[in-house]
C-alpha cells in the first residue's frame, strides 16, 4: 500500500520526535503492508516552516537509516502546505514540495473554516498545472457542517484526501458519518494516515480500508488505492464527480 500523507520525518514538525520513533513508525507501516510513504511535513501551519530543500535532506537521512536497518520502505518527498497569501509566489520560486515532485500538491485549510481566498488560490494553482489535494476536509469545521464549498472545489478540479482515523470512528461517530457521506458523494479521492506518532496517530491504512470495504464496497477501496499509485507516478486521476443526492433536491424545493 501507499500512504500519501504522513509525518514520519523526525524533528521537522509535530510528527515523529526523533529518528528512533521514525524507525518505529517505518516498522509499523511495513507490518501493515505499506511500502511507500510520501513524507508530508507541515509548512506554514503554526510555527512550522519546511521548505523543499529541508524536506529533501530529511528524506535522504531517513532513507539512509531505513537501508541500514534493512526496512523495505520507500520514502518520497512531499509537504502539507497551509494556505497563505504568498503560496503562489513561493510555488513559483520553488520553495514548495509537491507530492513526489508530481503535479499534486497537498493543501491544508485551517481547521475552523475555509479561507475566503481558497477558490481563487486553487484556481490559480490549476493554471500553473498543479492539482491541489485538500487535506482531510472532514476535519474542517465549515466543510464538515456543509460540504457545498467542497463540492464546488472538486467540480473545479481539486481532489481531497480523507484521514484513516476519521473513517474508522476514532475521532467520533459524527466525523465517521460525515466521512462516509463524503466518500459516497464522490468528494474523496485518497485515504491516508496523516500519521504523527506510533500510538495515537499511527501509520496504519488497513483498518480504514476494511471499514471502507464493509460500508462502501470493494470498488471504493480499489479506487483509492489505485489513485495513490497514479499520484506516485504523476499520472492523471479520474475524479468521481460529486453526485446530487436526493436530500439536496428536497432542500432545493
Ligand atoms: Fe498532516
Boltz pocket constraint, residues with backbone or C-beta under 6 A from the ligand:
constraints:
  - pocket:
      binder: B
      contacts: [[A, 5], [A, 6], [A, 7], [A, 40], [A, 80], [A, 194]]
      max_distance: 6.0
